[in-house]
């Protein structure tokens, strides 16, 4: 059973997928879009990835505020969840993603990814962190 992990942002969607056993998350790609309101191509790409990897469920990062409230970005993620569930028919689990971007930048710094290249990879790595957190939680 493969699970798709998503880090949904205003102009990008980081994508990760689990291995077939649901043990590890691997980065797949970053879907970039020109406008936050344009989702058609993003959804079409996600449809293709769901089919390619035979995905059975989706984990979507839920960017709550540090005080645990739901802000504008989190509301947009909830709307994206509804769109994904309706379009794909798959369950979409919301997963707390607070500080995943910070963690992604720390990992890249520790692994000596050049500073100028870090923005290229941060969303994909954040999606991996979101998905791996979910996988680890469900394994315990």
C-alpha positions as CSV (number, residue, x, y, z in Angstrom):
1,X,0.0,0.0,0.0
2,X,1.6,3.3,-1.1
3,X,0.8,6.6,0.5
4,X,1.4,10.0,-1.2
5,X,2.7,12.8,1.0
6,X,2.1,16.4,0.0
7,X,3.5,19.7,1.2
8,X,0.9,22.2,-0.2
9,X,2.1,25.7,-0.6
10,X,0.9,28.8,-2.4
11,X,3.0,28.2,-5.5
12,X,4.4,24.7,-5.1
13,X,3.4,21.3,-4.0
14,X,6.2,19.0,-2.6
15,X,5.5,15.4,-3.4
16,X,6.8,12.2,-1.6
17,X,5.6,8.6,-1.8
18,X,6.0,5.7,0.6
19,X,7.6,2.4,-0.4
20,X,5.2,-0.5,-1.0
21,X,5.5,-1.6,2.7
22,X,4.7,1.8,4.1
23,X,8.0,2.1,5.9
24,X,9.9,4.9,4.2
25,X,9.2,8.1,2.4
26,X,11.0,9.0,-0.8
27,X,10.9,12.4,-2.5
28,X,9.3,12.4,-6.0
29,X,9.1,16.0,-7.2
30,X,8.0,19.6,-6.7
31,X,5.0,20.6,-8.7
32,X,5.2,24.4,-9.5
33,X,2.4,26.6,-10.5
34,X,2.1,30.1,-11.7
35,X,-0.8,31.2,-9.5
36,X,-2.1,30.0,-6.2
37,X,-5.6,29.8,-7.7
38,X,-4.6,27.6,-10.6
39,X,-4.9,24.0,-9.6
40,X,-5.9,22.2,-12.9
41,X,-2.4,21.2,-13.9
42,X,-1.4,20.4,-10.3
43,X,-4.4,18.1,-9.9
44,X,-3.7,16.5,-13.3
45,X,-0.1,15.8,-12.3
46,X,-1.3,14.4,-8.9
47,X,-3.7,12.1,-10.8
48,X,-0.9,10.8,-12.9
49,X,1.3,10.2,-9.8
50,X,-1.5,8.4,-8.0
51,X,-1.9,6.1,-10.9
52,X,1.8,5.6,-11.5
53,X,2.5,4.7,-7.8
54,X,-0.8,2.9,-7.2
55,X,-1.5,5.2,-4.2
56,X,-4.2,4.2,-1.8
57,X,-4.2,7.2,0.5
58,X,-2.8,10.7,0.8
59,X,-1.2,12.6,3.7
60,X,-1.5,16.4,3.4
61,X,0.6,18.7,5.5
62,X,-1.6,20.8,7.8
63,X,0.2,24.1,8.6
64,X,-1.3,25.1,11.9
65,X,0.0,28.1,13.7
66,X,2.5,27.6,16.5
67,X,-0.3,28.2,19.1
68,X,-2.3,25.4,17.5
69,X,-4.9,27.7,15.8
70,X,-6.0,27.3,12.2
71,X,-4.9,30.3,10.1
72,X,-5.3,31.3,6.4
73,X,-2.7,28.8,5.1
74,X,-4.3,25.9,7.0
75,X,-7.8,26.9,5.8
76,X,-6.4,26.7,2.2
77,X,-5.0,23.2,3.0
78,X,-8.4,22.1,4.3
79,X,-10.0,23.3,1.0
80,X,-7.3,21.4,-0.9
81,X,-8.1,18.3,1.1
82,X,-11.8,18.5,0.1
83,X,-10.8,19.0,-3.6
84,X,-8.4,16.0,-3.5
85,X,-11.0,13.7,-1.8
86,X,-13.7,14.6,-4.2
87,X,-11.4,14.3,-7.3
88,X,-9.5,11.1,-6.4
89,X,-11.9,9.3,-4.1
90,X,-9.0,8.6,-1.8
91,X,-8.8,9.3,1.9
92,X,-6.8,12.5,2.7
93,X,-5.3,12.6,6.2
94,X,-4.3,16.0,7.5
95,X,-0.9,15.8,9.3
96,X,0.6,18.6,11.4
97,X,3.5,20.0,9.5
98,X,4.7,22.7,11.9
99,X,8.4,23.3,11.6
100,X,8.9,20.8,8.7
101,X,10.4,23.5,6.5
102,X,12.8,24.5,9.3
103,X,13.7,20.8,9.7
104,X,14.2,20.5,5.9
105,X,16.6,23.5,5.8
106,X,18.5,22.0,8.8
107,X,18.9,18.7,7.0
108,X,20.2,20.4,3.9
109,X,22.7,22.5,5.9
110,X,23.9,19.4,7.7
111,X,24.3,17.5,4.4
112,X,26.2,20.4,2.8
113,X,23.6,21.2,0.2
114,X,24.8,24.6,-1.2
115,X,22.8,27.5,0.3
116,X,21.8,28.7,-3.2
117,X,20.3,25.3,-4.1
118,X,18.2,24.8,-0.9
119,X,15.1,26.5,-2.2
120,X,15.0,24.1,-5.1
121,X,14.6,21.1,-2.8
122,X,12.9,22.3,0.4
123,X,9.3,21.5,-0.6
124,X,10.1,18.0,-1.7
125,X,12.1,17.4,1.5
126,X,9.3,18.8,3.6
127,X,6.8,16.4,1.9
128,X,9.2,13.5,2.8
129,X,9.3,14.7,6.5
130,X,5.5,15.0,6.6
131,X,5.0,11.5,5.2
132,X,7.8,9.9,7.2
133,X,6.3,11.4,10.4
134,X,2.9,9.9,9.5
135,X,4.5,6.5,8.7
136,X,6.5,6.4,11.9
137,X,3.4,7.4,14.0
138,X,1.3,4.6,12.4
139,X,4.0,2.0,12.9
140,X,4.3,2.6,16.7
